[in-house]
Amino acid sequence: MKKRRFIFMLLLGISLILSACSKDSQNSQGNKKTIITSTPTLFFHGGGSSYHAEEHMVNAAEKAGVTKDVIRADVSDNGKVTLIGSWPKNAKNPICEVNYENNRQLDFNKHGVYATNVVKALQNRYGIKKINMVGHSLGNISIIYYMLKNGNNKKMPQLQKQVDIAGHFAGLDFKDLPSAIKMPVGMKLNAQGKPNKMNATYKQMTGVRKTYPKDQVRVLNIIGDIGNHSDGRVENISSESLKYLVADRARSYRLVKFTGKNAQHSKLHENIQVDKVLIKFLWDK
């Protein structure tokens, strides 16, 4: 009798252990992240704008058959990221439209924090190891300041391709702007794209000349000229000053200038010719 009872208790114990292991396995599978192997592309909008400004370019990519996997990352003023939608595990060339709640943030360092938080959120959920980035106007600041913070960090997803559209790297020529982001009067560029005068933020940005990984990032710089060496808001020389920041370390650097009425600042991200160049650069092998 004692022997039967011992065998019964032993079998019951083994059964309970196996049941617990099975539940742990199920829980583990249920919480397992979706691993994305294709390289995601993040789009950053300009000042006073939202992810809606990115939709034309994203829709163009979808129509071209590049991808059908698009999500959004909403970023609060304090940097909290909320991912809207999800990518399937077999996502091809997935896209993330980044949307900043504070779309007029003039502290450029915070743009670096916002962008970093978005990339970390995607990394935590999807295990991504590489990224592409596209910026328009103020959105370009997120890219540069992300690289200031993370360019040397091998634990973060590595930037592969970068598209800058209408970037005001060396400053803007508007009234009542803080001197730190205002383009210096009489600024000129040398052959390397280096300004003869630099405001405080551009001086800070020159730090990426050391943080960009050597021969890794392909850079496409898109600017507009409506006839006066400006896209109507950003002077071409301010956009062209990106060359000094990245060209020496980039795997490749290319400048493309569009002209005519559709080269105006806010029309560049809705220009079908820009779409074609962007799509070919990012996704054509």
PAZA-817914 format. One line per field, with one value per residue (C-alpha): residue number from 1; residue in three letters; x, y, z. Coordinates in Angstrom, 2 decimals, m for minus. Layout:
REM PAZA-817914
num: (NUM ...) $
residuo: (ALA ...) $
px: (X ...) $
py: (Y ...) $
pz: (Z ...) $
REM end
This chain:
REM PAZA-817914
num: (1 2 3 4 5 6 7 8 9 10 11 12 13 14 15 16 17 18 19 20 21 22 23 24 25 26 27 28 29 30 31 32 33 34 35 36 37 38 39 40 41 42 43 44 45 46 47 48 49 50 51 52 53 54 55 56 57 58 59 60 61 62 63 64 65 66 67 68 69 70 71 72 73 74 75 76 77 78 79 80 81 82 83 84 85 86 87 88 89 90 91 92 93 94 95 96 97 98 99 100 101 102 103 104 105 106 107 108 109 110 111 112 113 114 115 116 117 118 119 120 121 122 123 124 125 126 127 128 129 130 131 132 133 134 135 136 137 138 139 140 141 142 143 144 145 146 147 148 149 150 151 152 153 154 155 156 157 158 159 160 161 162 163 164 165 166 167 168 169 170 171 172 173 174 175 176 177 178 179 180 181 182 183 184 185 186 187 188 189 190 191 192 193 194 195 196 197 198 199 200 201 202 203 204 205 206 207 208 209 210 211 212 213 214 215 216 217 218 219 220 221 222 223 224 225 226 227 228 229 230 231 232 233 234 235 236 237 238 239 240 241 242 243 244 245 246 247 248 249 250 251 252 253 254 255 256 257 258 259 260 261 262 263 264 265 266 267 268 269 270 271 272 273 274 275 276 277 278 279 280 281 282 283 284 285) $
residuo: (MET LYS LYS ARG ARG PHE ILE PHE MET LEU LEU LEU GLY ILE SER LEU ILE LEU SER ALA CYS SER LYS ASP SER GLN ASN SER GLN GLY ASN LYS LYS THR ILE ILE THR SER THR PRO THR LEU PHE PHE HIS GLY GLY GLY SER SER TYR HIS ALA GLU GLU HIS MET VAL ASN ALA ALA GLU LYS ALA GLY VAL THR LYS ASP VAL ILE ARG ALA ASP VAL SER ASP ASN GLY LYS VAL THR LEU ILE GLY SER TRP PRO LYS ASN ALA LYS ASN PRO ILE CYS GLU VAL ASN TYR GLU ASN ASN ARG GLN LEU ASP PHE ASN LYS HIS GLY VAL TYR ALA THR ASN VAL VAL LYS ALA LEU GLN ASN ARG TYR GLY ILE LYS LYS ILE ASN MET VAL GLY HIS SER LEU GLY ASN ILE SER ILE ILE TYR TYR MET LEU LYS ASN GLY ASN ASN LYS LYS MET PRO GLN LEU GLN LYS GLN VAL ASP ILE ALA GLY HIS PHE ALA GLY LEU ASP PHE LYS ASP LEU PRO SER ALA ILE LYS MET PRO VAL GLY MET LYS LEU ASN ALA GLN GLY LYS PRO ASN LYS MET ASN ALA THR TYR LYS GLN MET THR GLY VAL ARG LYS THR TYR PRO LYS ASP GLN VAL ARG VAL LEU ASN ILE ILE GLY ASP ILE GLY ASN HIS SER ASP GLY ARG VAL GLU ASN ILE SER SER GLU SER LEU LYS TYR LEU VAL ALA ASP ARG ALA ARG SER TYR ARG LEU VAL LYS PHE THR GLY LYS ASN ALA GLN HIS SER LYS LEU HIS GLU ASN ILE GLN VAL ASP LYS VAL LEU ILE LYS PHE LEU TRP ASP LYS) $
px: (0.00 2.78 4.61 1.53 1.03 4.68 4.41 1.18 2.74 5.83 3.75 1.62 4.75 6.17 2.83 2.74 6.32 5.62 2.44 4.33 7.04 4.39 2.76 6.14 6.84 3.47 3.95 7.40 6.01 3.18 5.57 8.14 8.97 8.41 11.84 12.13 15.07 14.33 15.74 13.07 12.96 11.97 10.44 10.75 8.52 9.40 8.65 5.00 4.03 3.08 3.30 0.75 3.61 5.30 2.26 2.79 6.28 5.15 2.16 4.48 6.63 3.55 2.31 5.75 5.42 8.32 6.36 2.90 4.00 3.61 3.28 3.45 5.45 3.82 6.31 5.09 6.76 8.60 9.84 7.43 6.90 3.63 3.72 0.54 0.03 2.40 4.75 4.38 7.45 7.81 7.61 9.35 11.05 8.84 8.24 7.69 6.12 7.43 5.06 6.25 3.69 5.96 6.53 8.17 10.86 13.90 16.13 17.90 19.28 15.71 15.25 18.13 16.41 13.08 14.68 16.69 13.57 11.76 14.62 14.85 11.10 11.38 14.48 12.75 9.66 11.18 14.86 15.97 19.70 19.75 17.76 17.33 16.25 14.48 14.07 12.35 13.32 13.47 13.21 16.81 17.90 16.59 18.92 22.03 21.39 20.55 23.99 25.59 24.18 24.46 26.85 29.53 27.10 27.24 24.35 21.96 20.60 23.11 22.20 22.56 20.95 20.07 17.93 17.94 15.33 15.53 17.74 18.69 21.89 23.79 20.74 17.69 17.40 14.19 13.55 13.36 15.14 17.55 21.13 21.99 19.96 20.07 22.25 25.19 25.19 27.63 28.08 29.85 30.96 34.32 34.79 34.29 31.00 32.48 30.88 33.22 30.89 29.05 26.21 26.16 24.06 26.14 29.29 27.65 26.67 30.29 30.71 29.19 32.41 33.74 30.65 29.57 30.97 33.51 32.30 28.92 26.20 25.03 23.76 21.41 20.98 17.93 17.49 15.14 15.88 12.93 15.26 17.06 19.39 16.68 13.62 11.70 12.49 15.92 18.97 20.71 24.04 22.50 21.36 24.67 26.60 25.59 28.52 31.08 29.32 29.13 30.90 34.36 33.03 30.06 30.18 28.77 27.44 25.27 23.55 20.45 18.92 15.36 14.21 10.90 7.73 7.54 10.98 9.48 10.24 6.88 6.31 9.50 7.92 5.00 7.08 6.78 10.30 11.62 9.62 11.38 14.86 14.11 12.64 15.52 18.10 16.51 15.23 16.70 19.52) $
py: (0.00 2.39 1.46 2.24 5.51 6.45 5.67 7.67 10.71 10.42 10.35 13.24 15.30 14.59 15.51 18.85 19.64 18.86 20.96 23.91 23.59 23.49 26.70 28.43 27.42 28.74 32.00 32.37 31.86 34.30 37.07 36.40 39.50 39.58 39.59 41.74 40.96 43.52 47.02 49.50 53.09 55.89 59.13 62.38 65.38 69.06 71.84 72.67 69.53 65.91 62.44 63.52 65.31 61.91 60.16 61.20 59.67 56.58 56.12 56.43 53.63 51.45 52.12 51.21 47.84 48.54 47.74 47.27 47.33 50.79 51.75 55.02 56.09 58.89 60.73 62.86 66.07 64.17 61.55 58.68 56.55 54.85 52.50 52.49 49.34 46.39 44.79 41.08 38.87 38.68 42.47 43.68 47.08 48.17 51.88 53.83 57.28 59.26 61.82 64.41 65.92 68.94 69.76 73.12 71.94 74.22 72.34 70.20 67.85 66.77 65.76 63.37 61.98 61.60 59.78 57.53 56.59 55.66 53.46 51.78 51.10 49.43 47.54 46.23 45.07 43.85 43.15 45.37 45.70 48.17 51.28 53.86 57.42 60.10 63.67 66.78 70.23 70.06 66.28 66.20 67.41 64.17 62.19 64.22 64.30 60.58 60.00 62.38 60.24 56.79 56.77 54.98 52.70 49.22 48.09 50.37 49.62 50.81 53.52 52.31 54.95 58.55 60.90 64.59 66.81 70.61 70.48 73.71 72.42 75.71 77.68 79.58 83.18 84.07 87.02 86.54 83.18 82.35 83.05 79.39 78.30 81.45 81.32 83.71 86.80 86.51 82.75 80.98 77.39 76.12 73.18 70.70 72.33 73.89 77.21 80.14 81.10 78.67 79.15 77.20 74.27 73.73 73.71 71.03 69.06 68.91 66.24 63.74 63.98 61.59 59.57 58.45 54.95 55.03 53.94 52.67 55.23 56.18 59.79 61.47 65.22 66.62 70.38 72.71 75.90 78.00 80.46 82.34 79.69 78.87 76.64 79.65 78.93 77.38 78.79 76.21 76.82 75.83 72.51 72.03 72.39 68.77 67.75 68.94 67.04 63.59 63.29 62.45 59.43 58.39 55.36 57.69 61.24 62.62 65.97 66.25 69.65 70.10 73.33 74.96 75.61 72.04 72.49 74.85 73.84 72.37 70.81 68.76 66.01 65.89 65.98 62.85 63.34 63.38 60.20 58.43 59.44 58.53 55.11 54.22 55.27 53.47 50.26 49.57 47.04) $
pz: (0.00 0.93 m2.27 m4.41 m2.60 m3.17 m6.88 m7.12 m5.40 m7.58 m10.77 m9.52 m8.83 m12.27 m13.84 m12.00 m13.03 m16.68 m16.57 m15.11 m17.77 m20.47 m19.16 m18.92 m22.51 m23.65 m21.78 m23.28 m26.78 m26.12 m25.03 m27.72 m29.77 m33.52 m35.14 m38.26 m40.53 m43.26 m42.67 m41.48 m42.73 m40.35 m41.66 m39.64 m40.39 m40.29 m37.81 m37.17 m39.07 m38.38 m39.84 m42.45 m44.25 m44.65 m46.10 m49.73 m49.81 m47.90 m50.20 m53.20 m51.76 m51.28 m54.82 m56.16 m54.44 m52.09 m48.93 m47.48 m43.84 m42.28 m38.63 m36.70 m33.66 m31.64 m29.43 m26.51 m25.41 m22.65 m25.12 m24.43 m27.53 m28.48 m31.45 m33.52 m35.59 m35.96 m38.44 m39.30 m38.95 m42.73 m43.17 m46.33 m46.16 m43.24 m42.67 m39.47 m39.70 m36.73 m35.23 m32.67 m30.30 m29.83 m33.48 m32.79 m30.39 m30.82 m28.40 m30.97 m28.31 m27.52 m31.14 m30.60 m27.50 m29.32 m32.26 m29.94 m28.00 m31.22 m32.39 m28.97 m28.98 m32.39 m31.30 m28.17 m30.04 m33.30 m32.59 m35.48 m36.13 m39.03 m39.98 m42.73 m41.94 m43.99 m42.75 m44.10 m42.82 m39.00 m39.28 m40.47 m37.05 m35.53 m37.78 m37.02 m33.28 m33.25 m34.72 m32.25 m29.45 m31.01 m33.93 m31.90 m30.04 m31.57 m29.35 m31.21 m34.70 m37.28 m39.79 m43.39 m45.61 m44.87 m46.94 m46.04 m47.69 m47.33 m44.26 m42.48 m40.89 m40.86 m39.75 m40.93 m42.05 m40.20 m37.91 m34.15 m34.19 m31.36 m32.43 m31.81 m34.84 m36.99 m40.09 m39.66 m41.85 m44.73 m44.33 m47.19 m47.79 m48.96 m51.34 m48.49 m47.51 m44.37 m43.35 m42.72 m39.85 m37.57 m35.11 m31.83 m33.06 m36.19 m34.07 m31.94 m35.04 m36.19 m33.51 m35.98 m37.99 m35.34 m34.42 m37.91 m38.54 m41.33 m44.79 m43.56 m44.24 m47.72 m47.71 m50.19 m49.78 m51.62 m51.95 m53.81 m55.71 m56.84 m58.57 m55.83 m54.38 m51.85 m51.58 m50.30 m46.65 m46.46 m48.19 m50.35 m48.64 m45.30 m46.81 m48.61 m45.33 m44.60 m46.80 m44.24 m41.46 m43.09 m46.44 m45.09 m43.20 m45.32 m47.60 m50.24 m50.39 m53.19 m53.66 m55.86 m56.62 m57.87 m59.48 m60.38 m58.41 m57.07 m55.54 m52.95 m49.36 m48.38 m51.83 m51.89 m49.81 m52.26 m55.44 m57.60 m58.94 m55.38 m54.74 m57.62 m56.49 m52.87 m53.73 m56.03 m53.45 m50.50 m52.04 m55.46 m55.28) $
REM end
